[in-house]
Amino acid sequence: MPQEKLSQYERDFDSSKPSVETERQQQQCTVLIVDDCPEDRETYRRYLLHNRESCYTILAAELGKEGLELCVCLKPDVVLLDYLLPDIDGLEFLAQLQSRVMEKHPAVIILTGQGDEVLAVQFLQAGAENYLVKGRTTADQLHLALNSAMAKTQLRGKLQQSEERLKLALESAQIGIWEWNISNNSLVWSDLVGPIFGFPIGYCLPTYEALINVVYPKDRELITQVMADAIQSGTEHDVEFRIIWCDGSMHWINSKGKVHDDRFGQPVKMLGTVMEITQSKQAELARLEQIQREQLVMRIAQYIRKSLKLDEILNTTVREVRQFLQSDRVLIFRFQPDWQGTVVVESVSPDYKSILSTTIYDPCFTQTKIEPYRNGRIFAVEDIHTAGLIQCHVDLLAQFQVRANLVVPILQEENLWGLLITHHCSASRQWEQMEIDLLKQLADQVGIAIQQSALFEQVQIELLERQQAEAQMSWQARHDALTGLVNRREFENNLEQAINNAKTHNQQHALCYLDLDQFKIVNDTCGHFAGDELLRQVTALFQSQVRKTDTLSRLGGDEFGLLLDQCPLAQAQRIANSLREKVQEFRFVWQEKLFTIGVSIGLVIIDTYTQSVAQALSLADVACYAAKNRGRNRVHVYQIDDLDLAKQQGEMQWVTRLAHALEENRFRLYCQPIVPVFQTELKTEQHFEILLRLQDETGNLVLPMAFIPAAERYNLMHLIDRWVIRTLFATLGLLSSKTKNHSQDLYAINLSGASINDDQFTEFLHNQFALHQIPPRMICFEITETVTIGNLSKASQFISELRSLGCRFALDDFGSGMSSFAYLKNLPVDFLKIDGSFIKQILNNPIDSAIVEAINHVGQIMGIQTIAEFVENDAVLEKIKALGVNYAQGYGIAKPCPLERIIRNS
């Protein structure tokens, strides 16, 4: 409407009030008052402007047609319409308003001067939102009526928008709406439902049963059950099922619906929607199959990494494949070199026979068919009777009830190891690409498993061999190889534990030190093989007599240790004597020779007073040595006040001192001249015996008789002999480099039995002669008669070998052992040193004199020169001279002095 026309309608209002434009800027609701009475317009205007909760934009018109124009142009939100207008009444105004304003017409509130309810109903039916009675309406009632009208207008607008959006959404999503009348079983649906079910637009199936007939047969029971459950529970349903179109194609449908009840709570109808989900469902199923296939491959791959046992891997593979593909039989076929093969694993339905372990030979499987499989050929047969196979191959498969066949090669490092085969026996089968890809992936996994299994088996073999070797090494480190008993180191560990237990728990144990008697006779007479066998048999004898809780050990040579666990002295003595008796009764036979042996046993108690392993072993060793000294083949118990044992302990203390002396080079060489008895035999060369002294920790010299017994007892003499030879040869070598005047001198060196029995000793001598350039003729080795007779053959061989180099030999202490002169026939010695015990009493004892005379006489006859020891004075010298002895040695001739002094004076 023109602005000037609008201003005319506003002239009746108070000029002090805000303008229409100002009010529009402030208000949220535009109200058009259509009333031909100025007083009424002013009243409603005042009601609206003085409302503090809401503000309005107010328009006014006197006539109905003018009000219609304002509605078309300005689109007010609410019209306060007077029922009786000069040009048109309220009903006509409503009719024209609804026809002229198509999109959104304002809410209309009728103003009437009469409270006629019939008239009010007419207006409401015509489209009015409410009616008010003039003169009886307050400002609050007006405000409430306006708010109610506005709310209804907004709700109606939203509902209209919602309906439009819903319609658009249903059309876009191709969703159809259906209604099923449960009472009369009739079915109606929207136009979109027909095409969803494969029918033309507008076509509708008349009944629920007709709809069920187009559902895929396997899904009909599902639909029937879902609908029945929904009706019974009154809940919504959401179900997916398949239908068959008229052209035979299958489609997936999603149906949602809800049951509606009557006023009595009885279900009368069901409303819902349907939509086709074929593409999304097929994609979902494809994804699901892909996931299941990947999970299967991953599961088997993980099992391969976890198990590494080929049989388990292959069995798991065929079982999983048959379950996944729903096949009748899945097997793995392994080739033999002649291209026959065996079914090594199988998973088969109970309806068909097993062919596990069956050996199969296909005469049609020639070399030309092998190569494609090596190159990864996949052989898929939907039906053996229609695939054009060679008849022999058809016959072969038919005997195993095979109808469809899928074969994938299993390759191992480019070699055809075997085949992964799937059989379908009940009917023909079209193999999908997914199934083929699956079997190929699994065949590759099996190939990896075969390789890993072979490597694992090889590693296991190597690991087992290494473990066995380590166990053997560990066993060897703790046991004696000859007897199988624990060795000295392990025995000492057990002994240490026993000592700790004795101190901690106040327990008492017993330690036995066993040394075989007459073992050396067997060893020297029959050789080491016999000695080893004797030790093994004695070990078995000992083991049969001791308890399982005891520890038996071979400590070395023919010595054994026995630790008796929790054993008091009396019981230990019984066990020790039982062992001694059994050994005494034992007879050893070797090459028709019979030997009787014995055992000397030292026994010591392990208790809280035992200090250490070394002390316990030392005491037991001393007690064993005492048993030997007292006649052998007996048991000797260590006692604190035992004098003999104290002596032996003293010898044992020398072991450590001698070892330190060797390390610290504290031995000293002395020498004593050996002179001719007859001056006519005096020659230019000199003859000396090399003697040994020990400088102790305080610097004092110790004579050999204080430490030699301990050295002999504890196997240190061969080390001392070598020290003497090295030191003497080095000294003589230095002297020879300065002068040649002493090359004719003779130096006598005492050798122990340990050196004579040492197989490496002669090699050591050769090296020393070569190293220091000492002429062998300057050296004379003295060997005691006792050592020589103890091993006559070994001594004779030793003497002969060194005499061949130019060395000379003297038989020392001759006569002390009351030996037979017959031994001299087999000993190529140069000197006989008559034992000093005869020389000392030669002046007062006729027997000693006669013995000396006899020894000298025999020596002269055999061409062996004699030497008298312990010549203490001139009277003795004259006596041996009268008897014809060749050489004399003793304090009456010259006392021993340091070797350095003799060298220096020379």
Order of alpha helices (4+ residues) and beta strands (2+ residues): alpha-alpha-beta-alpha-beta-alpha-beta-alpha-beta-alpha-beta-alpha-beta-beta-alpha-alpha-alpha-beta-beta-beta-alpha-alpha-beta-beta-beta-alpha-beta-alpha-beta-beta-alpha-alpha-beta-alpha-alpha-beta-beta-alpha-beta-beta-beta-alpha-beta-alpha-beta-beta-beta-beta-alpha-alpha-beta-alpha-alpha-beta-alpha-alpha-beta-beta-alpha-alpha-beta-alpha-beta-beta-alpha
